[in-house]
Amino acid sequence: MKEKIKMSNLDLSGSKKRKRNDQRVFKFKTFGEQGFPTEFIGCNFEQNVKLLLEFAQPEENGDHAMASWSFQLEVHRHPPMHIFLFVVEEPVELSLSHHCKHCKYIGWGNHLICNKKYHFLLPSKDTIAACLRYDHQGGNNNQNTNYTDGEIRSKSSSNLIELEGHIMHGVFHSNGFGHLLCINGLETGSDLPGHSIMDFWDRLCIGLRARKVSLRDISQKKGMDLRLLNTVAYGEPWFGHWGYRFGRGSFGVIQETYQSAINGIQNMPLALLAHHINNYEILTVLSRYQMLSGHSLVTLCDAFHFMLELKSRIPKESNLSSCYPGLLVDNTCRWSPKRVEMAIRVVVEALKRADSRWISRQEVRDAARAYIGDTGLLDFVLKSLGNHIVGKYLVRRCLNPVTKVLEYCLEDISKAFPKHDQGFSVNDSKGNQQYKITWVQLMKDIYFLYKNILKELKGMSNYTSIFATIPTASRIILDTKYFLKEYKGEADSRIEVDKSKIYCAIMLVTKNGFGVEEKVMTPFECFILRKDVTFDELKIEVVRTFGNIYWGLRNFAIRSINNLSPIIGTELVFNVMKPGNKIVLGGIMSNIDHNNIGISEGIKDNIVVDCLCGAKDEDGERMVCCDICEVWQHTRCVNIPNQEAIPDIFLCSECEQDILQFPSLP
């Protein structure tokens, strides 16, 4: 369920009176780089946020509202195009839920709750319109999107972070861990392409020195899940271009299973598919791009990779043409085109007489020898003809998996070809075959193969365990939605000569039924210290810094310094330690009451997850609870379709079996 945020009101009158000249304009393409607009030299993430906000325009919020700032960004000058970046500071006190569901789903449920979140938003026209309708007293449905700069910048900060559909929405916790919640590019009506938005987000994360950033990839394009399509073609999701890797799988998927699924589906041989697929249209589409590629497409990865690369090179208004004389004869070929074409006709006629049966290469060669005496020419043609179209026939070639012998077969595919107006023509003035692939036809072909091979493998004459790899691997890839990128998150190396770094973390000491438990609860933070600083001064700075970052450490008291013998507080730090060393400071929380909700991001609700797929934690997928044992399982795993409501009473299989074993009543 979407988290609700405490509503706040902005003073609209003040913002509407502002003029564009009151706010500096920054270039979108360089924003976030070093020096644009600031030198990011803070010790930690939150310090860099504050350095950035020194260049922002503060927004006029009402009392007890979330603080917010804005930047005006120039996308391009001719024609003029500007967008606004909003930064909203969400204190934990103003959040209805102190816990972060995004942290829980990516596996950060053990992280301490932070005092603040920072939302970075690029609003879309639709989200701006929604804010205007809300702010204009009761939801005026005026659809006009020609808003002034003042109106755009006056939107309620709480309203903005609640809405979906932004061009970009990312959120950071004050410890530098963050989540990219959404990006919406050209496909959703934005004026910015998705890759430009991701470049912008990546620059922000690097500049602010974020630690780790997660995202949930559910992006689709023309009905295709991009995390499946791109992974088959490139071995990684679309977000992998920016360094996002496997974070956490749903339905019990682990990284090793995910990688095995990628390897299995990418390396599926096209020749093996061609040998067993009875669907002429699939064969035709594969053959078309085999010919267009100019080189051999061996695997599913090769085919989808070539098609996606082709898509990026063909303008939507244009087409791609390639000419083939049934078979390409280059300038280095020692046989003339006329002799090659005659040999092709002889081979095709020999295959016709086989009446659609698979026959060995040697049989074809022997039959053609009666008409073509040049064995070298025959070998050249047989080597080059495999999986090519000649007239209305497709010459199929495959290695027999049992005999390990090359076999050939001829199929009539005339009914499966697209018509001339769809971008395909047969002959040009020289008698060469000419294939025209339009952008529209290419997208249709990509979708067709995606649907009929990756999503639902159809037309198999012999559905063996080898081909079961494709739907199984596709399901595993689709069940992997959470991806993660690890940034350095370290302080800038340009520090003053008389200062040095020390890295500190906090260990909490708590009592439980088994004794005393010591656990490091935070990542290391960088402290830049004078060379004459004492341990007493370091402790004060550590308590202050971690108390500012973490909600549960506001009343933290240091009791010890790990791995160091008892020391005198007035002793100099760098007399005991070397610059760059790491130390862990242990202690306890005193006089703290958090209303029994815990200090970690994970909700302490004692939910037990034990699903048939192996999942032991919530992963964001729909679940159902057994009314007897109160164990949670995925609805998909217990055969409750997503389109069906969860039943009022549900029993897991174990409890159902236990009930069936009860003695019947007399």
DAZI-V819568 format. One record per run of one state. SS is the DSSP state (helix for helix, strand for strand, loop for the rest). FROM is the first residue (numbers start at 0). TO is the last residue. If there is no record, write none. Layout:
BEGIN
SS/FROM/TO  SS/FROM/TO
END
This chain:
BEGIN
loop/0/3  strand/4/4  loop/5/8  strand/9/9  loop/10/10  helix/11/15  loop/16/18  helix/19/21  loop/22/23  strand/24/26  loop/27/43  helix/44/52  loop/53/55  strand/56/57  loop/58/59  strand/60/60  loop/61/66  strand/67/75  loop/76/79  strand/80/90  helix/91/93  strand/94/94  loop/95/99  helix/100/105  loop/106/110  strand/111/111  loop/112/112  strand/113/113  loop/114/114  strand/115/121  loop/122/123  helix/124/134  loop/135/147  helix/148/152  loop/153/155  helix/156/161  loop/162/166  strand/167/172  loop/173/176  strand/177/182  loop/183/184  helix/185/187  loop/188/192  helix/193/207  loop/208/210  strand/211/215  loop/216/218  strand/219/220  loop/221/222  strand/223/224  helix/225/233  loop/234/236  helix/237/241  loop/242/243  strand/244/247  loop/248/253  helix/254/265  loop/266/267  strand/268/268  helix/269/275  strand/276/276  loop/277/278  helix/279/292  loop/293/297  strand/298/298  helix/299/312  loop/313/317  strand/318/323  loop/324/335  helix/336/352  loop/353/357  strand/358/359  helix/360/367  loop/368/373  helix/374/384  loop/385/386  strand/387/389  loop/390/391  strand/392/398  loop/399/404  strand/405/411  loop/412/412  helix/413/415  loop/416/418  helix/419/421  loop/422/422  strand/423/426  loop/427/431  strand/432/437  helix/438/454  loop/455/458  strand/459/459  loop/460/463  helix/464/477  loop/478/480  strand/481/485  loop/486/497  strand/498/511  loop/512/513  strand/514/519  loop/520/523  strand/524/529  loop/530/532  strand/533/533  helix/534/548  strand/549/549  helix/550/552  loop/553/554  strand/555/560  loop/561/570  strand/571/571  helix/572/575  loop/576/580  strand/581/588  loop/589/598  strand/599/599  loop/600/606  strand/607/608  loop/609/621  strand/622/624  loop/625/629  strand/630/633  loop/634/651  helix/652/659  loop/660/665
END
